Amino acid sequence: MAVEYRCCETNFFMNIGVIVFLVIFAGLMSGLTLGLMSLSLVDLEVLAKSGTPNDRKYAEKILPVVRNQHLLLCTLLICNAAAMETLPIFLDKLVTAWGAILISVTLILLFGEIIPQSICTRYGLAIGATLAPFVRVLVWICSPVAWPISKLLDLLLGHGHVALFRRAELKTLVNLHGNEAGKGGELTHDETTIIAGALELTEKTAGDAMTPISEIFSIDINSKLDRVVMNIILENGHSRVPVYYEEHTNIVGCILVNLVHFTRHEH
């Protein structure tokens, strides 16, 4: 039978305090579960090495906590479940059974799930770094239960590993930056084009990089290098001009052109 306390009694305020603590604690665990577990090790490594000064500091604090992902996940879920299961017990001492269920569900849903997860989704890095020492203490306290479960998860699902981007994923990421180039992005269109081209090198053959012989600019071996021919070479702007004998397909040599020298000479 539920034990009810009258308002303004010491036990009444103690139960109210415990209920508030449990709601805040459950919300904190729920928010940290989403905030910390959504940060991949790759993202944290990148932020720790090349992020803003604040991001570097936050990432360095979070990395040691997140490396053992299964242990962290078990700890946060155990603490969250313990808080949510304990809350109705203390509410039952203040209100009826159905009232305790209704209030606990409302409190947990609003203050223990929706609000904390919304905040941690936006400020997960800063909140996770601030509460990293507290999370370490929880991991140590829950380790007798969380550690065996985490090892079982490691056995069944494998150890947490660094999921590096594949070539196609990197190319898509670069293309996204290219699409935002004119909207304040840090990479220009030319930079994204160069990066995307470098990522495609392994898929290209020598033939893809060559110009068809029917379209190249070349000169006859018997042509005189007079001013007219020199001007034509300069207008084409190539540093190497193929030389053919009788037919364009019969390449017998190549002329090296110093464009800077000729430009200065013309001036």
Helices and strands as residue ranges (DSSP letters): H 10-37, H 41-50, H 53-66, H 69-91, H 97-109, I 110-114, H 115-130, H 132-157, H 167-179, G 181-183, H 189-199, G 201-203, H 206-209, E 219-220, H 227-236, E 240-244, E 251-256, H 259-266
